[in-house]
Amino acid sequence: MQARDQGEQMDVSKDIVWHQHSVDREMRERRLGQQGCVIWFTGLSGCGKSTIANALDVMLSEAGRATTLLDGDNVRHGLCAPPAVLEPEHGAEFAERFGLGFGAVDREENIRRIGSVAALMASAGLITLTAFVSPYRRDRDRVRKIVSQAGRPSDFVEVFVDTPLEVCEARDPKGLYKKARAGQIKQFTGISDPYESPESPEIRLDGGAGESVDEMAGQVKAWLVEHGVF
């Protein structure tokens, strides 16, 4: 930690520049025959966002499109790992400093990291699917800004999986709502912490209307075709 702290004191941040590579985004997109973008699925736990994103990923892959999928649980194993995951390998000090918990501030950083990675992937020409609760409107707006500044304003596509809380709670695939109701999980979105619904998402899916996963994934695919993503 000492060398890193000394580097920070020297304020080397002034020397950070953005490198323009010889193989640029336009070349990558032309080769892939598609526009890189970020499809940001958001909604309550259990709303169906990961399942729909996975179904869309399959559809796009079968159509010959280059995609990647970032999922809320998967990134918590590495990029956004909590302290308990980091500590055995890196020690308590490192884990406390760089690990992310589930409070409001850590969630903000979790979404910032994911948004930055997603923007890089979109810049490589990939159709980047993400599935995160991302409960705070401000955090999602910041990701939109990150993605837009890295490319085009149209690169960020917010997909709100609008599923009623009672439906999500009835599904409860991980038993999280039950634990939250029992007070075993603090700051749980929808129970003890708010979910701020998108005000004007590009796509709204009605997760409580009885449509199948493939039907909802198909709606997103149709939007992408209509808007010239591929």
N, C-alpha and C positions, 0 to 999 in steps of 0.2 A: 504493500500500500504506500510505502514511503516514497518510492520513485514516482508513482503516479501523482501523489500529492504535490511533489516538487514541480512536476510538469505543469500542474494546474496553476501553481503560484507564478510560473513564468508566463502565463497567459498566451500559450501557443495557439489559442483559438483564433487569433488574428491572422495566422498563417494558413488557415483552412480555406481551400478554394475548391470550386466545382470543376472537375476535369471533363472536357468534351472529348468523347472517344471517336475513333475513326468510323466504327460501325455504329451509326446513330439509330435513333428510334424509327425513323421513317424507313430505313433500310430493313430493319427487323420486321416491321409490320408488312412491308411489301413482300418479303420472302414468305411470311406466314399467311398472307392473304386475309388479314383481319386487323382490327384496331384493338390495341391494348386498352384495358379498362378495369375498373374495380367495381364488382357487383357486391354491394354491402348489405347483407341480410341482417336485420335487427328485429328484436321482439323478445317477449318474456321467455324465461326458461320453460321448455316444453311446448313452445308455440309451433315448432316444426321447422325452424329455420335451417338447422344442420341437415335434416332429412331432405328438405327441398333443395338445398344447395348441392347435396350429394347427387340427387337425381338429375339436376341440371348439368352437373359436371359430367355425368355419364352420357347424357344427350349430346352435349357439345363434343365430347371426346369421340363418340360414335360418328359424329358429323365431320370428323377430321380436324377439329379445332384444338389449338394449343392452350391448355388451361392449367390452373393450379388452384388448390382449395386450402384456405387457412381456416382452421376450426378452433373455437374457444378453448376446448379441453386440450387439444394437441399442443398449442403454443405454450401452455402452462407446464409442459415437460422440459422446455428449454428456453426459448426467447423470453418468455414472461414467467419463468418459474418462481414459485413462492419460496420464502426462506427455508422451509423444511426440506425442499427438494435440493437446494444448493448447498446447505450446510455440510452434509457428509463428505462432499468432494472438496469444497472450498473453504470451509470453516465458518464460524459464527459471525465474525466481523464482515466478511465478504457477503454472506447470505443476508445479513441485516441491511447492508448498504444497497445491494443490487436486487435482492429478491422482491417480488411484488405480492402483497396480500390482496385483500378483497374490499378494503375500505375505499372511500370516494377518491382520495388522492392517488392511491395505487391503481385503481381502475382507470383513472385519467391517463396515467403513464402507460398502462397496459394497452389502451386504445391508441395512444400516440405511437408506440413502438410498432404495433400491427399496421397502422395506417402508413407509416414510413416504409415498411417492408412491402406492403401492397403497392405503393406508388412506384417503387423500384421495379417490381414485377410487371406492372402495367407498362412502364417505360421500356421493358424488354419485349413488348408486344404480346404479352400473355393476357388472356381473359382471366382475371384474378377474382375468384369467388371467396368471400369471407362470411363467416357465420358467428356473430358475437351478440350477446345481449345488448352491449353498448347502451346502457340505459339513459345516459345524459345527453340531451340535445346539443349542448355546447361541445362535447367531445366529438360527436359525429360531425358537427359543422367544421371543427378543426381538421378532421380527417379529409373532409371534402376540400378544404383549402389546400392541404398538403398535396393531395392527388392532383388538383387543378393546377397548382403552381408547377408541379413536376411535368405536366403535359398540357391537357386541354380541359376546360371547364366541364365538358361533356363526359370526361373519363370516369366520373364518380356517379354511380347509379345506386341510389338508396332504395332498398326493397324492404318495406315494412310488412312483416308477417303478423297481421292483426288478428290475434287469437284471444278470446276472452279469458280473463284470469281463471274463472271457474273451470274452463275446459283444460287449460294448462295444468291446473292443480289436480284435476281428475286423472289426467295422464300420469303425471309425476313419475317419469321413467327411472329417475335416480333416487326417489324418495326424499328429495330436497325440500319440497314444500312441507311435507310432514315434519321434518326436522326443524324447519323454520317456524312452523306453528307451535312447536314444542319449546321454542326458544333455544334450540341447540345450534342454530346458525344465525348469526347477527348480520344486519345490513343485507338482507336477502331481498332482491328486487321483486316488487309486487306485494310483499308482505310487510317488511319493516323498512324498506327503502323504495323510493319512487321509480317508476319507469316513465320517462317523458316521451310520449309518442311523437313521431315525425309529423311536422305540420304540412309539408308538401313533398312527400317522397315521389321519386320517379314512378315507382310501382307500389301498389298496395294489394296484398293478397289477403283474402278473407279466410283465415284459418279456422273459423268456426262455422263455415257454410256447408261443410260436408264434401267439398271437392277433394279429389284424390291428390296424392303427392305429385304424380306425373302431370296432372292437369295444371296444377299451380306452377310447376317447373316449366311446363309448356308455355304458360303465359309470359314468363320471363324471357324464354327463348324467342318467342314471337316479338317481344318488345325489342330485343337485340337486333333481330333481322330487320324490323321496321326502321330502326334508327341507324342502320348501316354499319353495325359493329362487324358483321361479316356477311 
